[in-house]
Amino acid sequence: MKPLYQVFDEFEQAKNKKERMDIIEKNLSHMMTEVLKLTYHPNYQWIINDIPENYKIPQDVLPGITHDTLNNQLRRIYIVQKGNETAEKLTPKRRNELMIQMLESLEPREAEIIAGILRKDQGVKGLDYKFVKEAFKDMLP
């Protein structure tokens, strides 16, 4: 299975909606649906809305060779979810430290996917609420 950022690259290069739908269908995974749901579902709101300013993109990370995976780190995103009891108890400083640790354990392009979740926009041409609603009829309200 290819990394999600590569799927997003292919998606962005597609010439029309049918090609985009085909790319989604061909690369469908639990992680993809989770990222799309966390990004576009209005029930998921975030205490912060972008990568912390003091995050530094690791320069010594090779693609495919990182400390962790996007899939594992998605399980920890609750630390910035509005309404989450644990997240609400964290001080802004501690929340920032945990986000930095999360992001630095990933490839920079995977960290950008986390940033897209926080911004509620993956920044991928053609991938928006309307497209996701059409592709996954039961995912979004």
Buried (B, 14 or more C-beta within 10 A) or exposed (E): EEBBBEBBBBBBEBEEEEBBBBBBEEBEEEBBBBBBBBBBBEEBEBBBEEBBEEBEEBEEBEEEEBEBBBBEBBEBBEBBBEEBEEBEEBEEEEBBBBBBBBBBBBBBBBBBBBBBBBBBBBEBEBBEBEBBBEBBEEEBE
